[in-house]
Amino acid sequence: MLIWPASIIPSFPLDHITEDPTIRTPFEDGSEQTRPRYTRMRESFVLRFKNLPKAKYDLLKEFLAQVKVGSVEFEWTHPDPTVGTVYIVKIVSISPFQFTIYGYSGEITIRGVKKNA
């Protein structure tokens, strides 16, 4: 299994999103029936990169080609050492990366496929 390159660290803050899996069905009397859409709650992370040097941007592009953007799952370790959780993820979306004289900036959203045991 591929592993996210440890040298490519996102800028902070890091968005951690827990998806609401609830399906809600309202009734005429104002009551509501709910049930889960999935058997587990999916987690997503928005990784922001600001002023990424060209060498790291090239490494990121190479990694994106290896995982075929969102087709192949890979291991990603949360960058906060107090968390340190390893997730099995896929890429959900990539914003356009912008180049300035300081480097490359953009965002990548990843979604957990499962937590690594």
Residue pairs with C-beta under 8 A, 6 or more apart in sequence:
1 73
1 74
1 75
1 88
2 63
2 66
2 67
2 72
2 74
2 75
3 74
3 75
3 76
4 63
4 74
4 75
4 76
4 77
5 59
5 60
5 63
6 77
7 56
7 59
8 49
8 52
8 56
8 59
8 60
8 63
9 79
10 47
10 48
10 49
10 79
11 48
11 49
11 50
13 48
14 45
14 46
14 47
14 48
14 79
14 80
15 44
15 45
15 46
16 43
16 44
16 45
17 43
17 44
17 45
17 46
18 41
18 42
18 43
19 41
19 42
19 43
19 44
20 41
21 36
21 37
21 38
21 40
21 41
21 42
22 34
22 35
22 36
22 37
23 34
23 35
23 36
23 37
24 32
24 33
24 34
25 32
25 33
25 34
26 32
27 33
42 111
42 112
43 87
43 111
43 112
44 92
44 109
44 110
44 111
44 112
45 76
45 78
45 87
45 89
45 109
45 110
46 107
46 108
46 109
47 107
47 108
47 109
47 110
48 105
48 106
48 107
49 60
49 97
49 104
49 105
49 106
49 107
49 108
50 103
50 105
51 100
51 102
51 103
51 104
51 105
52 60
52 103
52 104
52 105
53 103
53 104
54 103
54 104
57 97
57 103
57 104
64 91
64 94
66 72
67 73
67 74
67 90
67 91
69 91
69 94
70 90
70 91
70 92
70 93
71 90
72 90
73 88
73 89
73 90
73 113
74 88
74 89
74 90
75 86
75 87
75 88
75 89
75 116
76 86
76 87
76 88
76 89
76 110
77 84
77 85
77 86
77 87
78 84
78 85
78 86
78 87
85 115
85 116
86 115
86 116
87 110
87 112
87 113
87 114
87 115
87 116
88 112
88 113
88 114
88 115
88 116
89 110
89 111
89 112
89 113
90 110
90 111
90 113
91 108
91 109
91 110
92 109
92 110
92 111
93 108
93 109
94 106
94 107
94 108
94 109
95 106
95 107
95 108
96 106
97 104
97 105
97 106
98 104
98 105
98 106
